Amino acid sequence: MADFDVSAARADTPGVAHGIYLNNASCSLMPRAVVDAVQDHFALAARIGGYPAASKEAPAQEAVYGSVARLIGAGPQDIALVESHTRAWQSVFYGLAFSEGDRILTSRAEYGANYVSFLQMRKRTGCVIEVIPDNNEGAIDCQALEKMIDDRIALIAINWIPTNGGLINPAAEIGAVAKRHGIPYLLDACQAVGQMPVDVERIGCDYLTAAGRKWLRGPKGTGFLYVRRERLADTEPAMIDDVGAAWHAAHAYELRDDARRFESHEHEPALRLGLGAAADYALALGLDTIRSRVRELAEGLREALVAMPGITVHDLGSERAGLVTFAHESVDAGAIVTALERQNICVKAVPREGALLDTVARNLPVLVRISPHYYNSEQDLEHVLTALRESL
């Protein structure tokens, strides 16, 4: 992207002055606007106290719902702000009712954090976990999904972008199948939000969960949940307090009639304000622009890695995201990550348990994952490639 102003993006990112950071799929460097939003609120709370500060900035906190909603094409009433992506995903999953014989359909590349929840629900209720087959390119096969449909399916739950490669699953096509058959559809979008355009109406998901810390470049300790209004009646949070529900009578409560039924009283306003600043920053830059820039960097990196002796790139899919994974024939991932760390380059070794079904099926070792974001420069990638050539 010759017209992308990477210098401006880097000027807005204090962390680039301290090394080459290429682990954005885990936790991106925050832009200055996010850092300022968090620090300014903490400073205010230090001066006047936590509750007075929260009250003073209540309008700004309320505006975060609108910012996050615009990010995914939803309404503010459809958004719950929570403490992490895990909390968002679990709030939905454990708010659904499962019975013996109910079928949960998921993907081979499902995150370990989600799959262990499926296993626990199976242990508790006797529900069944089934994996949707992949197509020849490694993505979920929607024709195979269609053939699996019957009246025992209680949930389709997949991740849009797996942790261990560049694959982008066909989220909208899956949504079309789910909608056609009236099946609840939970989309884990933690690696998508902030990296690419997201429109819940086009996708057709009933629930979407995301993290602030990843591609959105928000602070750790933030996440959010989208719930389609028509599905609210189907989900009662496993745990509630007097934010998610009103206590009107001694022996009764009434859940909120919006997504905030999944929220709880205790939260950190500074982090929420940081999340809102991150959403506004991404919207101002443009998600199409971000997607194009990330794709350009990642594809260039893949091409260079494929040409390096001893390296195998393990990314799947016809359309790929900004997660680039590879292994070396004789040097393990941990040693590669450590060698790069010595040169002040941050990447990640992805454990096999992060997507165990996929790693077993493809016989993958622990992988090195490099995940460039739009603020990374072409020089950053040249440095990491040079460092790899020198250390392998």
Secondary structure, DSSP 8 states (H G I E B T S, - for coil): -TT--HHHHHHT-GGGGGSEE-BTTT-----HHHHHHHHHHHHHHHHH-HHHHHHHTHHHHHHHHHHHHHHHT--GGGEEEES-HHHHHHHHHTTS---TT-EEEEETT--HHHHHHHHHHHHHH--EEEEE-B-TTSSB-HHHHHHH--TTEEEEEEESS-SSSSB---HHHHHHHHHHHT--EEEE-TTTBTTB---HHHHT-SEEEEESSSTT---SS-EEEEE-GGGGGG---SS--TTTEEEEETTEEEE-SSGGGG--S---HHHHHHHHHHHHHHHHH-HHHHHHHHHHHHHHHHHHHHTSTTEEE---SSSB-S-EEEEESSS-HHHHHHHHHHTTEE-EEE-GGGGHHHHHHTT---EEEEB--TTS-HHHHHHHHHHHHHH-
